[in-house]
């Protein structure tokens, strides 16, 4: 799916960064909805705060979209 977005975001490093940010924000939003359905809103907010500051998402995005 990310490859299809290259035409609108460009192939340069700034375009790759925009794709990584877009999928990162989408991941936090999806994780919030998952935890909110399973538990409650307070736990979802706390979980997303931890998830947003952990470097795991950045590592995944960087391994998927390496520098040229």
C-alpha positions as CSV (number, residue, x, y, z in Angstrom):
1,X,0.0,0.0,0.0
2,X,2.9,2.4,0.8
3,X,4.2,1.9,-2.7
4,X,0.9,3.1,-4.2
5,X,1.2,6.3,-2.1
6,X,4.6,7.2,-3.6
7,X,3.0,8.9,-6.6
8,X,1.2,11.4,-4.3
9,X,4.0,11.8,-1.6
10,X,7.0,11.6,-4.0
11,X,9.9,9.1,-3.9
12,X,12.4,11.5,-2.2
13,X,13.3,11.2,1.5
14,X,10.7,13.8,2.5
15,X,8.0,11.8,0.8
16,X,9.1,8.6,2.6
17,X,9.1,10.5,5.9
18,X,5.5,11.7,5.2
19,X,4.4,8.1,4.6
20,X,6.1,6.9,7.8
21,X,4.4,9.7,9.8
22,X,1.0,8.9,8.2
23,X,1.2,5.2,9.0
24,X,2.6,6.0,12.5
25,X,-0.3,8.2,13.4
26,X,-2.7,5.7,11.9
27,X,-1.1,3.0,14.1
28,X,-1.6,5.0,17.3
29,X,-5.3,5.7,16.3
30,X,-5.9,2.0,15.5
31,X,-4.3,0.9,18.8
32,X,-6.4,3.4,20.7
33,X,-9.6,2.0,19.3
34,X,-8.5,-1.6,20.0
35,X,-7.7,-0.9,23.6
36,X,-10.8,1.2,24.1
37,X,-13.0,-1.6,22.9
38,X,-11.2,-4.2,25.1
39,X,-10.9,-2.1,28.3
40,X,-11.9,1.5,28.8
41,X,-10.9,5.0,27.6
42,X,-8.5,5.8,30.4
43,X,-6.4,2.7,29.7
44,X,-6.6,3.4,26.0
45,X,-5.2,6.9,26.4
46,X,-2.4,5.6,28.7
47,X,-1.6,2.7,26.4
48,X,-1.4,5.1,23.4
49,X,0.8,7.5,25.3
50,X,3.3,4.7,26.0
51,X,3.0,3.4,22.4
52,X,3.6,6.8,20.9
53,X,6.9,7.4,22.8
54,X,8.3,3.9,22.4
55,X,10.8,3.6,19.5
56,X,9.4,0.4,18.1
57,X,7.2,2.1,15.5
58,X,10.1,4.2,14.3
59,X,12.4,1.2,13.9
60,X,9.7,-0.6,11.9
61,X,9.1,2.4,9.7
62,X,12.8,2.9,9.1
63,X,13.4,-0.7,8.2
64,X,10.5,-0.7,5.7
65,X,11.6,2.6,4.2
66,X,15.4,2.7,4.2
67,X,17.5,5.6,3.2
68,X,18.9,5.6,-0.3
